[in-house]
Each structure stands twice: as structure tokens, then as C-alpha cells.
């Protein structure tokens, strides 16, 4: 048993290296599974006990990250993010002006909203904006990822990395406090000759305790804001020059997609009322053309950019299904072809868009849309009609349906399962990204988010006054607001569960356990001693090595795992070199958050890879100058802000 215990540091180091290598070379095994297997292994070998192993799954960092993902989903479901995206992009006409308008709001938003959630929200908005203007999303999606990464280090809650670092600091504080209690007990029982050495150890642990306290809400801002400013300037001046101009696959295939005829009615609450066609954004929609306005029987055609939109107007468009989905999400604008269309927000969230192709045996063939009784037959409503190769009359309700017509329907979620084998249809398929928005809950969800930001800002202030109950906990704050969003119907419980990225959550929780194994086994101390022996005790040189090591590991593994594993090493290095651990802690927090060189270094980089059509080479071309600028900025300012 003693022999096995002596081997614990090497087992922990070998397990960690094994995970790193497996991530690089065994692509078929999920990252979260690798970390789980590693956690089980170090537990079975006795390096950590089961309670420590599973502690990561109940950690405040994991809970806060999960709750913030639910809050972000609520903002997306209620249309707050669509509104924010449209306001940010405004009347931008090209990628450069769009990036100029995106930079400030995205960096600011990323400081308070988890950057993975922010990219998930903004990516569809940017893709839709690019599609409508026939522009390349590859000029904007990677900058979006980079800007959210830069903004994420401006506060404690902007990125999961800083939350994980803070969780590890809390663990360190608990361990040191326990050691201090033990030393105080030993001193009270010690003889006079033993007391000086014990008192020296006690003073050392008390000093260390003050230097490894959890970060305040804005502490990382001292270095995060300058890094964000430097990175943003680079993105505005040079960033887009290194990016490809690939066209979105939707745009490439746009001419071959089905063109529908759709008739939309303007409700009194529509924000387009009393605006011109051009000001309402209906003039330059890619893949959609406004061909007619029916105003109480008065037909306006052709429609000019200067024509105004009034309440009750019926707008007739011809265009692609993807753009019709965008129209259908606009508040106060509903399809008018079928009067059974559900437009009340509370009922509408239970429905989404589905495409069907009529077969010869369909009872609908030979009837008009208006008389087809879709609600009675299929519990569905007609949104638009497509007939290949023919120009349909403008009054959709009067179209006589024929075999082969493709109908865009508003259906319940069980429609596909019920009618997939129905002989009335040749084909039944769901339309992607067609979930309706709860616009009636937009102000409520936006207010809850603002309240959460204020609450999170106050948590650090409350902690400084010695208040340590639930009001001072970011995890409790985020969980409370996430629960309120579900309770107040900003999103359903099922949608909240679907918003949780289980792979990210499991990876973080398991990586926290693996980091504990490195610390408790003594492996972190061994690595620190070897590092100090190789580099020397020069604190700045050690800081540079720690930062570079963190960046390189982050680019090849995952940010939160690197933060959880390397933080104990950084604290041990500071102890070994008799320096303040705070600069090393901040170097880990910044270095593990700034991943610009590879798709796998940060989840947001991976999220934009497919939609942007990027290759790994694109990340290197655009990311290397940015990574160098951030490294120079961080390594220059960290020792000046937190002295060695």
C-alpha cells in the first residue's frame, strides 16, 4: 500500500498526460468521456476519495454555468436576442461596418453573459443578416467568437474559465483554513522549543490565505479590459483581412431552393407600422421579394421602397422558406392564407413549421386553401404554397391545390410522427430553426437578465462586507433567475433542459476532480519543483513560462480543464519560488481563456467552424497575431497590477 501511495503523484501525472494525448489522437472518444474515465481511474487507485471525485458535479462553478445557459436560452426564446441583433447590426451594408457595430456591444455583453451562450444566440442572427444581404458570414463568425472570448475576461462571470478558477480558489481557501486550525491546535499543545517553527508555518499559511482568496466580480477586469481593448482594435483594423470570403451554403443553393408564395397580415402591434418598406427592412431581403400590398382591397403593385406599411395590410411575398421563417418570427406579422393560423403567443409556442407535398390521394387536391379545413383534418394551418415552375395568383386563399404542391404548415410538434406515413402526403419534413418566439415575454426576460447582472455585481460587494449567505453566491443568483424564467414561461422546462450542454458540464466537473488528484497526490508540487529547478526563481520568467504553458495546453485540450488542472501547479510554483501566487493565478485565468489558434481550444471557435466554412489554417492566420498581442499585454500588465 505504501508503494502504491508513493506512486500516486506519477499515476496522477500519467493519467493527465494520457488524457491530453487521447484528446489529440483518439478523435472518436468524446472529451467528457475521457475525463470521466480519468476521474474514475484516479479514484479507484486511491489518489482521491469518492466524495472528492464527485464534488465537481455539485460545484458552484458548474451550477452557475448551467443556470446561465438556461437564462441565455430564455433570452433567445423570447426574441430579446433577435431584437438586440437587429439593433446592433442596424443599417450596416458590408462586413466591415457590421463588425464595427458588433465589436462594442458583443464585448460588453460577453462580460455578463457566458460567451458560449452569447455565440449560440448571435450566430443565427448574423447568418440571417448575411443571407439577407448576400454577404459572407465567414467574415463575421470567427470575429464573433474572438470578441466574446475577449469580453469574457472582463468580469468574473463572462467565461466558464474564470468561474472554474474561482471554484479552485475556494477549495484552496478551505484547505488552508483547515491547515491553519490544525497548526493552531499543535501550537497550543507544543512545548516552548517547538512553538517558533510552528508559528512560522502558521504565519506562512495565513499570508498564503490572503493571497489565494476567490476573485472579486471585477478583479480580473484590471487585466481583462486592457486585453479586450487591444484585441478589439486588432479585429477592427486587421482581423478580417486574414479571413476567407466564403459564401454561406444557404446562399450558394438559394437559386435552387423552393420559392413559396406567402401572404402576411400586419397586426396593430407590429413595429413596422407607419414605416416605409425600406425602413422596415423589407426591401433588401435576400431570397424574398415583396410583390404586393393589399390594403382593404386597394392593391399596391409594384411596391416601391417609399410605400408605407399600415395596420391591417396584407403583404404578399415570394421567396425562400428560410427567409419566410425569419418573417414568421417578426412580432405583429402573421401569415394570412389560413384564418386558423395560431398567433396568440402562449398557444403559438407549441407549434412550428413543417413542409408537406400533396399526393394524388390527398382529399385536399382540387380545393382552395381557404376551404381545405386544415385545422379540422390535420390540426394545422397553411402558411405558404409552392408550385414548381408556375407563378401562383397573389391571393393564396383562392389557390386551387394540385398534386405535387408543397405547403408550408404551422403544426404541432407531433405532426410529423402522426402523418409521416399518411398517404395524403408524399413527404413530411420539419423546417429547421422555425420555433416561434414568446415576444409577449421579451420585456420580462430582459428585465430578469438586467436584475441578474445587478445581483451578480453586488455579490462581490456583499462578500466584502462579510455576508456569505445565498445573496452573495453567483450560483444561487443565476439559479434563481433561471428558475424564474421557467416559472414565468419565458421558456419551458423541456427547453431549459435542452439548453444545458451536458458535454461541457461533465468535462468541467470531471476536470475539477482530476485537478484535485494532481494536488492531493503531490504531483502539482513535483511539477512546480521541476519547473523552478529548470527555469530558476526569477518570478517574471516563471510567469512567462506558466502563461505560455497554459495557452499551449488550452489550444490542444479545452479551457476549463486546463484551468482546473494547472491552477494547483501555479500556486505550488509560487510557494516554491517564495513569491505572491496572485500573478500566477491571473496568468492561468487569462491564458486559459484566450484561445485563438485552433478550433478545439475554445468551444465558441468550434461552434462557428461549420457555419463559417473555416479550416484550421484560418484560425492560425487570424489568431496568431491576436494571441501574440494579448500575451504581450497580459505579461506586461499582470506584474504591475499584482506585484510579485
Secondary structure as GFF3:
##gff-version 3
##sequence-region A 1 644
A	DSSP	alpha_helix	2	6	.	.	.	ID=ss1
A	DSSP	alpha_helix	8	25	.	.	.	ID=ss2
A	DSSP	alpha_helix	31	44	.	.	.	ID=ss3
A	DSSP	alpha_helix	50	54	.	.	.	ID=ss4
A	DSSP	three_ten_helix	55	58	.	.	.	ID=ss5
A	DSSP	alpha_helix	60	77	.	.	.	ID=ss6
A	DSSP	alpha_helix	80	89	.	.	.	ID=ss7
A	DSSP	alpha_helix	95	110	.	.	.	ID=ss8
A	DSSP	alpha_helix	115	133	.	.	.	ID=ss9
A	DSSP	three_ten_helix	137	139	.	.	.	ID=ss10
A	DSSP	alpha_helix	141	152	.	.	.	ID=ss11
A	DSSP	alpha_helix	160	189	.	.	.	ID=ss12
A	DSSP	alpha_helix	192	211	.	.	.	ID=ss13
A	DSSP	alpha_helix	221	237	.	.	.	ID=ss14
A	DSSP	three_ten_helix	239	242	.	.	.	ID=ss15
A	DSSP	alpha_helix	249	252	.	.	.	ID=ss16
A	DSSP	three_ten_helix	254	256	.	.	.	ID=ss17
A	DSSP	beta_strand	259	266	.	.	.	ID=ss18
A	DSSP	beta_strand	288	295	.	.	.	ID=ss19
A	DSSP	beta_strand	298	300	.	.	.	ID=ss20
A	DSSP	beta_strand	314	320	.	.	.	ID=ss21
A	DSSP	alpha_helix	321	328	.	.	.	ID=ss22
A	DSSP	beta_strand	333	335	.	.	.	ID=ss23
A	DSSP	alpha_helix	345	348	.	.	.	ID=ss24
A	DSSP	beta_strand	351	358	.	.	.	ID=ss25
A	DSSP	alpha_helix	374	378	.	.	.	ID=ss26
A	DSSP	beta_strand	381	386	.	.	.	ID=ss27
A	DSSP	three_ten_helix	396	398	.	.	.	ID=ss28
A	DSSP	beta_strand	406	412	.	.	.	ID=ss29
A	DSSP	alpha_helix	415	419	.	.	.	ID=ss30
A	DSSP	beta_strand	425	430	.	.	.	ID=ss31
A	DSSP	three_ten_helix	439	441	.	.	.	ID=ss32
A	DSSP	alpha_helix	442	464	.	.	.	ID=ss33
A	DSSP	three_ten_helix	470	472	.	.	.	ID=ss34
A	DSSP	alpha_helix	474	487	.	.	.	ID=ss35
A	DSSP	alpha_helix	493	499	.	.	.	ID=ss36
A	DSSP	alpha_helix	502	520	.	.	.	ID=ss37
A	DSSP	alpha_helix	523	535	.	.	.	ID=ss38
A	DSSP	alpha_helix	539	556	.	.	.	ID=ss39
A	DSSP	alpha_helix	559	576	.	.	.	ID=ss40
A	DSSP	alpha_helix	582	591	.	.	.	ID=ss41
A	DSSP	alpha_helix	603	612	.	.	.	ID=ss42
A	DSSP	alpha_helix	616	641	.	.	.	ID=ss43
###
